[in-house]
Amino acid sequence: MTTAELEETRRQIIATVREFVQRDVIPQAAEHDENDTYPHELVDQMAEMGLFGITVPEEYGGLGLDYTTYAMIFEELCKGWMSITAPIGTHSILTAAIAKYGSEEQKREWLPPLAAGKKRGGLALTEPGGGSDVAGLQTTAVKDGEEYVVNGNKLFITNGRTGDVFLLLAKTDTEIEPQHRGISAFIAEKGPGFTAGRDLNKLGYRGVDTSELVFDDYRIAADRMLGDEEGRGFYQVMDALETGRINIAARAVGVATGAFEAAIKYAQERVTFGEPIAQRQTIQNMLADMATKIHAARLMTYDAAAKKDSGARIDLEAGMAKLFASEMCAEVTLDAMRIHGGYGYVKDLPLERYYRDAPLMIIGEGTSEIQRLVIAKNLLKQYAI
Ligand SMILES: Cc1cc2nc3c(=O)[nH]c(=O)nc-3n(C[C@H](O)[C@H](O)[C@H](O)COP(=O)(O)OP(=O)(O)OC[C@H]3O[C@@H](n4cnc5c(N)ncnc54)[C@H](O)[C@@H]3O)c2cc1C
């Protein structure tokens, strides 16, 4: 695709997604959020739009778009309702890992149905015992002939109930030091021994499933391991998580923008003491700070995405964008609520939903504390004396 063609494609898809959000997502969001019901029709529409394969190369049935467009799409969707990105979020980590580390056979087998949304997936990394300490995961995959036998539990898994295929992280060597060298990644499809457990009842990010996954003597063919050698899973998932961190940063920008746009409109309508509150300098200061922080987060997100598009590793940039954007989103959604006064706290308006959705960005794909560790580690390497 030439630059001009890419820009035109980007313009068209963003316009299509924006229309979808206005016409279909926003009118349904409050009800799905309140009742915690899965938005099947909306998700099917996203599959028709190709959103399950945004960055999957065209030769494997995807849209073949860049990460900047990917970030813009997540941002647009989240201006309406963050949950609607759940089915395609960790799904895109799975497809990114297969596209980069999978064998040609694995790409041909898995990417076309995943890109079409015929098979849906996610990331099975976090366990009840912990998410931050990836190297300490407890799920095991023991070689038995041409298969591995997997045992263990995963928790907090997005699309855990509705998904079919997961990027599964398990230990193929429990003795090796450092521990992370014992982790391998598998393309694991549900079947005998691999089932979804309970769904979690969440503060926000409602209407979509976050579940437990149970592996009980689950047998998986050895050729479903990603790459051709054991012990590469930690590195593969850290690389794929860059995609996830761009995705989370973009979501944060989208949610914050949705809340900000509601707040600046409301500030001009709401009259107190004979004047719209937008005329008060304290309110203007809040609006100015909110917009400035959103702008900075958006630029950081696009910068990380553009660097990823250039083929570089972006642990530092993605970590910074994710850290800044997620913390910003929590602040901005609270400020938007403040501007709405009491109306911001009740369910008649989407404000309280933006506020409940925001904290997930601080937790998912590595908490803010973990991002700071990643950023500092990269900085110390860069500035080593
Ligand atoms: C709605 C939702 C959806 C999710 N979806 C997925 C998914 O699809 N797939 C998946 O694999 N996971 C998923 N997660 C899990 C998420 O990635 C983890 O919750 C997150 O990584 C944190 O892990 P933890 O909850 O085990 O917290 P812990 O790792 O136990 O951390 C607890 C606290 O300690 C802090 N902490 C931990 N270690 C350090 C340290 N070394 N230094 C300083 N502070 C530290 C953390 O920042 C946090 O504040 C999801 C979580 C939620 C809530």
The ligand as an ORCA input file, in Angstrom:
! r2SCAN-3c Opt
* xyz 0 1
  C     -11.069     -6.762     33.416
  C      -9.735     -7.402     33.279
  C      -9.388     -8.033     32.105
  C      -8.161     -8.701     31.999
  N      -7.879     -9.393     30.854
  C      -6.768    -10.191     30.819
  C      -6.533    -11.072     29.715
  O      -7.287    -11.111     28.748
  N      -5.463    -11.903     29.763
  C      -4.600    -11.917     30.822
  O      -3.654    -12.705     30.803
  N      -4.784    -11.073     31.879
  C      -5.849    -10.233     31.910
  N      -6.077     -9.396     32.983
  C      -5.157     -9.463     34.110
  C      -4.283     -8.238     34.284
  O      -3.326     -8.164     33.268
  C      -3.667     -8.369     35.678
  O      -4.717     -8.136     36.595
  C      -2.545     -7.388     35.899
  O      -1.441     -7.729     35.107
  C      -2.103     -7.354     37.366
  O      -1.912     -8.632     37.870
  P      -2.601     -9.062     39.258
  O      -4.033     -8.689     39.170
  O      -2.272    -10.456     39.520
  O      -1.934     -8.110     40.325
  P      -0.556     -8.387     41.080
  O       0.475     -8.814     40.099
  O      -0.823     -9.276     42.225
  O      -0.225     -6.928     41.624
  C      -0.901     -6.359     42.731
  C      -0.335     -4.957     42.973
  O       1.073     -5.016     43.243
  C       1.782     -4.221     42.321
  N       3.043     -4.883     41.994
  C       3.231     -6.156     41.610
  N       4.521     -6.420     41.413
  C       5.192     -5.258     41.694
  C       6.556     -4.872     41.667
  N       7.526     -5.725     41.290
  N       6.880     -3.604     42.007
  C       5.910     -2.727     42.376
  N       4.597     -3.041     42.409
  C       4.241     -4.279     42.075
  C       0.889     -4.112     41.098
  O       1.194     -2.955     40.325
  C      -0.484     -4.028     41.751
  O      -0.673     -2.718     42.185
  C      -7.257     -8.679     33.088
  C      -7.592     -7.994     34.259
  C      -8.816     -7.377     34.368
  C      -9.160     -6.688     35.660
*
